Amino acid sequence: MCRNIRELFNFDPPVTVGEIRAASIQYVRKISGINKPSKVNEPVFLKAVDEISSASMHLLSSLQTSTPAKNRDVEAAKAKARSAKRFGAQESER
């Protein structure tokens, strides 16, 4: 799917409304093939984003887990290490 959509469940601190909306925008962009909708399509595009945001918020608030919440900083560091291993160090990091 879209690489910009990140896992949002079971994090400390919890997911924000802004993060859910950003993921919803990425999802609608991906499935519609439209990065920036035209004026005529903007209302339906934004309605889809709102509906997906609402459904996502409902899902995330309804899910239950017995595992401890993941730390965002630790998970970001792991992702950065995986990326460095996969793609090598960036020029600015060398």
C-alpha positions, 0 to 999 in steps of 0.5 A: 500500500502506501509507505506514508501510512504508518501503524497508529495503534498501541503507541505511547503517547496515543495517536492524535487526530492529526495523525489519523487525518494525515493517514486518511489523506494518504489513503484517499490519494492512493486509491483515487490516484489524485494527489490534489483534487480539482475544485469540482472533486474537492468536496467528495475528496474531503468527504472521503477523508472525513469518513475514513478518519472517522472510521479509523478513529472508531477502529483505533479507540475500539481495539484492545490489546494486552501488550504494552504500548510501543514507544514512538521514539524507539520505533522510529529509531528501529525504522531508521536502522532498517532503512539504513541497512536496506538503503545504506547511509545517506550522504549527509550521514557519512 
